[in-house]
């Protein structure tokens, strides 16, 4: 059972370890890339894509499917818990404080999508990939910040986290709305009923976490068969978990988030990276429309959208920039938001599920765009003025 840390303890535990998963993810991505370009490439791909001799869920008949549709549902559950916590008691709880990150995140999704559509305008078969460069990988970005040490003002780091949370909300909405195939009405109605039951439990003050987890598993199975991507079930389930603090400063949501955050960051996301980041570098051309559109969307679209949104809000008096942030801090932070990686790879696999060649091209664009964004952002933040000691 997870140790009872309460809200303050959870924030401290997450803050102390949140950069480490990003570093682990970097290592796993590098390993997957190396193996995909080695003599072991065929065996490596077969490990994830070969049919399993038996699966309790027939639709998930490979390790790759279990990672992307099963384990990643837990990742999205953690994302949903984080979103709910931030909106109820965190950085997004106050309307004035969330104004700037919401505007910046929306601009940081819209401009990359626009860049992608401009680059791929003459290729209608690539239109479904518009959302790939709109995502931000919070773990990867925090890993880069960890390598920079204390040079980045705390307010800038918090702003990056908050923008990434809002970005996650947008990505989840995109997956649910734009990457849903034909719907199975019976399963969809069952999913709605299960979600309603979980919401009712919350409404009537039920705080027994095991009951929510059993219903969450059933919800995942129903959503998996409904035609909506199964990972959406994780977010829906998270929104029903009670967050109200008791007399000890604890809640079911905080306990569950504390129990799962390490599993998600150190096991599930690295597994996803190992299963999805491997791409043969000689198999595609970065200047082809799809990888080029994704890479430019991440590198140019993200920084232009977020930086102009922050400066525009400041100039128009809508919201001030983060405290202690210079232009270089803001620019470097905007570039780090161009590290799409996990969510971009995930959306790419959904967008071109029936076109394996395009999935590989999308991977190339995501890796190139994320790498350039990470390096450029790190350089700018390294050049930015350090934090003054009071």
Buried (B, 14 or more C-beta within 10 A) or exposed (E): EBEEBBBEBBBEBBEEEBBBBBBBBBBBBEBBBEBBBEEEBEEBBEBBEEEEEEBEBEEBBBBBBBBBBBBBBBBBBBBBBBBBBBBBBBBBEEEEBBEBBBBBBBBBBBBBBBBBBEBBEEEEEBEBBBBBBBBBBBBBBBBBBBBBEEBBBEBBBBBBBBBBBBBBBBBBEBBBEEBBEEEBEEBBEBBBEBBEBBEEBBEEEBBEBEBBBEBBBBBBBBBBBBBBBBBBBBBBBBBBBBBEBEEEBBBBBBBBBBBBBBBBBBBBBBBBBBBBBBBBEEEBEBEBBBBBBBBBBBBBBBBBBBBBBBBBBBEEEEBEBBEBBBEBBBBBBBBBBBBBBBBBBBBBBBBBBEBEEBBBBBBBBBBBBBBBBBEBBBEBBBEBEEBEEE
